[in-house]
């Protein structure tokens, strides 16, 4: 008779080894997707009952993790922008003063301006 081994549901995921509570990870992902909070606001809103908070470096690391998720998604699922006869301008700063900004289904966003200028 073989012994049955149990395996945690976070094993093999990028959640494995996190020192944050899962609730905090999902709060961070919500703030990141919505882009509603600056770093200091996240630290304040995520203050724990004991008064401690997530450090600034940890917040930076988690923001980078979320960016990596988007990068991995688009590397696996490339999207063609524009086409023959269309000029595409991409504003990587996220500024929405020119063009329209719309988050994708995974929370990544940016500003995209599409012109009808012919390309020779």
C-alpha positions in Angstrom: 0.0 0.0 0.0 1.4 3.4 -1.0 1.5 6.4 1.2 -0.5 9.3 -0.1 1.4 12.6 -0.1 -0.3 15.9 0.1 0.8 18.9 -1.9 -0.1 22.5 -1.2 -2.1 24.3 -3.8 0.6 27.1 -4.1 3.4 24.7 -4.9 4.7 25.2 -8.4 3.1 28.7 -8.8 4.7 32.1 -8.4 2.7 32.3 -5.1 4.9 29.6 -3.6 7.3 31.0 -1.0 5.5 34.4 -0.6 5.6 35.8 2.9 2.4 37.7 2.3 -1.1 36.4 3.1 -3.0 35.4 0.0 -5.5 38.1 0.8 -2.7 40.7 0.5 -1.5 39.2 -2.8 -4.9 39.6 -4.3 -5.3 43.1 -2.8 -2.0 44.1 -4.5 -3.2 42.6 -7.8 -6.4 44.5 -7.6 -4.6 47.8 -6.9 -2.2 47.0 -9.7 -4.9 46.2 -12.3 -7.0 49.2 -11.3 -4.0 51.6 -11.1 -5.8 53.5 -8.3 -3.1 53.6 -5.7 0.3 55.1 -5.4 2.8 53.1 -3.3 2.3 55.0 -0.1 -1.5 54.6 -0.5 -1.2 50.9 -0.9 1.0 50.7 2.2 -1.6 52.7 4.1 -4.6 50.8 2.8 -3.0 47.4 3.4 -1.9 48.1 7.0 -2.3 45.0 9.1 -4.1 44.7 12.4 -0.8 44.7 14.3 0.1 48.1 12.5 2.8 46.6 10.3 2.7 47.1 6.5 4.2 45.8 3.4 7.6 47.3 2.7 8.3 49.6 -0.2 10.8 47.1 -1.7 8.2 44.3 -1.5 5.6 46.4 -3.2 8.1 47.2 -6.0 8.9 43.4 -6.3 5.2 42.6 -6.6 4.6 45.3 -9.2 7.4 43.7 -11.2 5.9 40.2 -10.8 2.6 41.5 -12.2 4.4 43.1 -15.2 6.2 39.8 -15.8 2.8 38.0 -15.9 1.7 40.4 -18.6 4.9 40.0 -20.5 4.7 36.2 -20.4 1.1 36.4 -21.6 1.9 38.5 -24.6 5.0 36.5 -25.4 2.8 33.4 -25.6 -0.1 35.2 -27.2 1.3 37.9 -29.5 -1.1 40.6 -30.8 -0.6 42.3 -34.1 -1.2 46.0 -33.9 -1.9 48.2 -37.0 -1.4 46.9 -40.5 -0.6 48.1 -44.0 -1.5 51.7 -44.4 -1.9 52.4 -40.6 0.5 54.3 -38.4 0.6 53.2 -34.7 1.9 55.3 -31.9 2.3 53.7 -28.5 2.7 55.8 -25.4 4.4 53.7 -22.8 4.0 56.3 -20.0 0.3 55.4 -19.7 -0.6 59.0 -20.4 -4.1 59.3 -21.9 -3.8 62.8 -23.2 -3.5 61.4 -26.8 -5.5 58.5 -27.9 -7.6 56.1 -25.8 -6.4 54.1 -22.8 -8.1 50.8 -22.2 -7.1 48.0 -19.9 -6.9 44.6 -21.4 -8.6 41.6 -19.8 -5.5 40.9 -17.7 -5.2 44.4 -16.3 -2.4 45.6 -18.5 -3.0 49.0 -19.9 -1.4 51.7 -22.0 -2.3 54.4 -24.3 -2.7 53.8 -28.0 -3.1 56.3 -30.8 -4.2 55.1 -34.2 -3.8 57.3 -37.3 -4.9 56.8 -40.8 -1.7 58.0 -42.4 -0.6 55.9 -45.4 2.7 54.1 -45.1 4.8 54.0 -48.3 
